[in-house]
Amino acid sequence: MLKLQNIQELNTPSLVIYKQLRENLFNKENSFVADSPKVVNILLNTDIVVRSILATQEYYDEFEALVASKNIPDLFVTHKQEMEKIIGHKLHHNCMMHGVRPVQTPLDELGETILMLDAISSAENIGSIARSAAALGVDSYLVPIQAPHPYGRRALRVSMGHVSKLRINIYEDIFQTLKTLRARGYTIFACEVDEKALKLKEVKIPKKWVLLMGSEGKGLSKEVQNACDKLVQIEMMPDIRSFNVAIAASILMYTFKNHAFN
């Protein structure tokens, strides 16, 4: 039997966090907020620390066994209308979760296949790429410190919680990070539309690789391109300049993961 707490005061600290932690905001405990039963349930099946759940009775009735399997200090129950008052906007679901971001993975503990981002600004792209990486078996994800965090509210929602399946490293210096990865045996592929870039179908794929994607608008700078081992581009019609970065990342990851090693 779950020990559910009926809400007595909307502005208690344990509940205010659901309103405060929007988008890419985190508190000193590295807390994050997840939305919707699908995302919450995926996270409940991981080792992520969960501080509380805010949900309706219907959610707890349907997923009682899953919730009971975790040691969660606070299980708040209320009506959907009260949830909307707490968070300050309309909801399309009946469940939210307050969790703690997992400790990031050091560079020397990443997998053999890495998707790396440079200067990405869209939380939706962060989440979409994470979801594709998890689906395709690319288990390591490098994101710059200036970008939206993969556990930001919107990125987490777009990833459908599958970001939790990835080893994540938030790096500060792209050039030092690339240097370290190369020293650990990775081949760095800069993904850029350029006349000097290899066509995707012609790339010889090594066992350990990094796919580096540039920003949505400007792509990768020449300085960053020069710090990589090779340039690679997806073949496309001559009058089309590029794909959306999340779509391009998905095509590249699929090809690299399903190509025989050379």
Secondary structure, 3 states (H helix, E strand, C coil): CCCCEECCCCCCHHHHHHHHCCCCCCCCCCEEEEECHHHHHHHHCCCCCEEEEEECHHHHHHCHHHHHCCCCCEEEECCHHHHHHHHCCCCCCCEEEEEECCCCCCHHHCCCEEEEECCCCCHHHHHHHHHHHHHHCCCEEEEECCCCCCCCHHHHHHCCCHHHHCEEEEECCHHHHHHHHHHCCCEEEEECCCCCCEEHHHCCCCCCEEEEECECCCECCHHHHHCCCEEEECCCCCCCCCCCHHHHHHHHHHHHHHCCCC
